[in-house]
């Protein structure tokens, strides 16, 4: 961010799907750069010319009743948020509009979004019918593919073993970064 107070990093394992750098500048829209599937034109993550960063991550498996086979997929939503949003707050409001208009599909699971600009960072968790967005105020946050917000956890189909595996992945990232910082600065 401009004040160097926020750093967002997204690990994208992509399960063997090749990713490529993508860049778009559609007249009348915000230009953006990001990465996504080689065969597509929609990113999994990116940043636009206003400094709005948008990153998508798969969330918890959900009951069939919470899913839809119709609407925009998450990659198209990522592109829409980048092209239409001049701030993180605008991006969150637009995402809410998409979800509550039944214009989203993600058949197997919900989604977790990291949306930020130089002033605000949000983590958004949602199914096709429910969305919870919370502002990140401070500290370090590591997220894997599991919902953290109680309002969303009730929709999850993760069993306790899968849930703990996701938390273990989050702890490993946090532990590595803390140990690296300690070795470097003695903090």
C-alpha positions, 0 to 999 in steps of 0.5 A: 500500500502507499503507506507500506502498512498493508501487505497482501500475499496470495499463494496460488497452488492452482492444482497443476493448472498453468497460470499466466500474467494477464492485463486488461485496459477496457475503455471506460473501465479501470485497467488491471494486471493480475494472474489467471488461467492461461486459456482465460481472460479473467484473473484469480487475483490482481490490482487495478490502476486505482490500487485496489487489490482483489484476490479470490480463494476457495472457501468451505464445501457447502450444502447443495442448497447453498450452490447455484449452477447459474451466474458469474464464476469467481474469475469473472467476478474478480475481473468485474471487481477490478474493472469497476471498483475505485476503492476496496469499499466499492469492491466489497459493495459490488461483491455484495450486490452480485451475491445478493442478486443471485448472480454468482456460481461456485458449485463445490464451495463458497469463496473467501476474498481478500480486497484491499487498497491503501486505506482499507483491507477486507476479508469476505466470506460467502456462499451463494446466499450469505456474505460476511465482510469484515475490515482487517484492522491490524495484525497478521492474518493467514487464511487457508480454505476454511471459513473463520466467521461464525456467521459462515461456519454454520454453512460449512460441510468441513469435518473436524479433520479437514478444518484442523488441516486448514488451520495447520496450513495457516499456522505453518505460514504464520510460524515461518514468517514469525521465525524469519522475522525473529532471525532477521531482526531478533524480534 
